[in-house]
Amino acid sequence: MGSREDDNKQLAQDMLDALSRADVAWVKEHYADDFRIWVGGSLPFSGENDKAGAVAAMPMVLDLFPEGLTFTAHSMIAGGDRVAIEATSSGKTFRGEQYSQEYCFLMRARDGKIVEWKEYMDTEHARQVLVGE
């Protein structure tokens, strides 16, 4: 059996895989009841949200990508209950525009569930491609 840090890194990888599959059921099951998400910037989906709000918002973003949005982790550092993830995503929007995002995610886990997810990204690219401004 691996360390808690290894288990948390696997949970982070599983989360990115679930996002790539647009697997709302997996996400709902693996968010803790007291889950909080925070997205940086001043985008319509920026700020803090709870589990219900985060699960409800997933299709609003992922449905913009009829062929899917693929997330790839490039590095992870774990310490205690936290994992820092450098990642990218890539996909074509329903308008045919390429979306290639760079992220730093910070995840906090407890008992095999995700308690907190913070998302730092290129908000200008998100505004141009996702919001259309």
C-alpha positions as CSV (number, residue, x, y, z in Angstrom):
1,M,0.0,0.0,0.0
2,G,1.3,3.5,-0.9
3,S,1.7,6.5,1.2
4,R,-1.1,9.0,1.8
5,E,0.7,11.4,-0.6
6,D,0.8,8.7,-3.3
7,D,-2.9,8.0,-2.7
8,N,-3.7,11.7,-2.9
9,K,-1.7,12.0,-6.2
10,Q,-3.7,9.1,-7.6
11,L,-6.9,10.8,-6.5
12,A,-5.8,14.0,-8.3
13,Q,-5.0,12.0,-11.5
14,D,-8.4,10.2,-11.3
15,M,-10.0,13.7,-11.0
16,L,-8.3,14.9,-14.2
17,D,-9.3,11.6,-15.9
18,A,-12.9,12.1,-14.8
19,L,-12.9,15.7,-16.1
20,S,-11.5,14.4,-19.5
21,R,-14.4,11.9,-19.6
22,A,-16.9,14.6,-18.5
23,D,-17.8,12.0,-15.8
24,V,-20.1,14.1,-13.5
25,A,-21.1,10.9,-11.5
26,W,-17.4,10.2,-10.6
27,V,-16.9,13.8,-9.5
28,K,-20.1,13.9,-7.5
29,E,-19.1,10.7,-5.7
30,H,-15.5,11.8,-4.9
31,Y,-16.2,15.4,-3.8
32,A,-16.6,15.5,0.0
33,D,-19.9,16.8,1.3
34,D,-18.2,19.9,2.5
35,F,-16.3,20.4,-0.8
36,R,-15.3,23.9,-1.9
37,I,-14.0,25.0,-5.3
38,W,-12.3,28.3,-6.1
39,V,-11.5,29.5,-9.6
40,G,-9.2,32.5,-10.0
41,G,-9.9,35.6,-12.0
42,S,-13.0,37.6,-12.9
43,L,-14.7,35.2,-15.3
44,P,-18.4,34.3,-15.0
45,F,-17.4,31.0,-13.4
46,S,-14.7,32.5,-11.1
47,G,-14.9,32.6,-7.3
48,E,-15.9,30.1,-4.7
49,N,-18.6,27.4,-4.9
50,D,-19.8,24.4,-2.9
51,K,-20.3,20.8,-4.0
52,A,-23.8,21.3,-5.5
53,G,-22.8,24.4,-7.3
54,A,-19.6,22.9,-8.7
55,V,-21.4,19.7,-9.9
56,A,-24.2,21.8,-11.5
57,A,-21.6,24.0,-13.3
58,M,-19.6,21.1,-14.8
59,P,-21.8,20.6,-17.8
60,M,-21.9,24.4,-18.5
61,V,-18.2,24.3,-19.2
62,L,-17.7,20.8,-20.6
63,D,-20.7,21.0,-22.9
64,L,-18.7,23.7,-24.8
65,F,-16.5,20.9,-26.1
66,P,-18.6,18.4,-28.1
67,E,-15.5,16.2,-28.8
68,G,-14.3,16.5,-25.2
69,L,-11.7,18.5,-23.3
70,T,-8.6,16.4,-22.4
71,F,-6.7,17.2,-19.2
72,T,-3.1,16.1,-18.9
73,A,-1.0,16.3,-15.6
74,H,2.6,17.2,-16.2
75,S,3.8,17.2,-12.6
76,M,2.5,16.7,-9.1
77,I,3.9,17.5,-5.7
78,A,2.2,16.1,-2.6
79,G,2.6,16.9,1.0
80,G,0.2,15.9,3.8
81,D,-3.3,16.3,2.6
82,R,-2.5,18.6,-0.4
83,V,-1.4,18.0,-4.0
84,A,-0.2,20.7,-6.4
85,I,-0.8,19.7,-10.0
86,E,0.7,21.4,-13.1
87,A,-1.6,20.5,-16.0
88,T,-2.9,21.4,-19.4
89,S,-6.1,20.9,-21.2
90,S,-6.9,20.8,-24.9
91,G,-10.1,20.7,-27.0
92,K,-12.1,22.3,-29.7
93,T,-15.1,24.3,-28.8
94,F,-18.5,23.9,-30.5
95,R,-17.5,27.0,-32.5
96,G,-14.4,25.2,-33.8
97,E,-11.9,27.3,-31.7
98,Q,-8.9,25.5,-30.1
99,Y,-8.7,25.8,-26.4
100,S,-5.3,25.0,-24.9
101,Q,-5.2,26.0,-21.2
102,E,-2.4,25.8,-18.7
103,Y,-3.3,25.3,-15.0
104,C,-2.0,24.9,-11.5
105,F,-4.5,23.1,-9.5
106,L,-4.3,22.8,-5.7
107,M,-6.2,19.9,-4.2
108,R,-6.9,19.0,-0.6
109,A,-8.0,15.5,0.2
110,R,-9.5,13.7,3.2
111,D,-10.4,10.0,3.5
112,G,-10.2,9.5,-0.3
113,K,-12.4,12.4,-1.1
114,I,-11.6,15.8,-2.5
115,V,-12.3,18.5,0.0
116,E,-10.9,21.5,-1.8
117,W,-10.0,22.3,-5.4
118,K,-8.3,25.6,-6.4
119,E,-7.8,26.4,-10.1
120,Y,-5.3,28.9,-11.4
121,M,-5.2,29.4,-15.2
122,D,-4.7,31.8,-18.1
123,T,-7.9,33.7,-17.5
124,E,-7.4,35.9,-20.6
125,H,-7.4,32.8,-22.8
126,A,-10.5,31.5,-21.0
127,R,-12.2,34.8,-21.5
128,Q,-11.5,34.9,-25.2
129,V,-12.4,31.3,-26.0
130,L,-14.9,30.2,-23.4
131,V,-16.7,33.5,-22.7
132,G,-16.2,35.0,-26.2
133,E,-15.0,38.5,-25.0
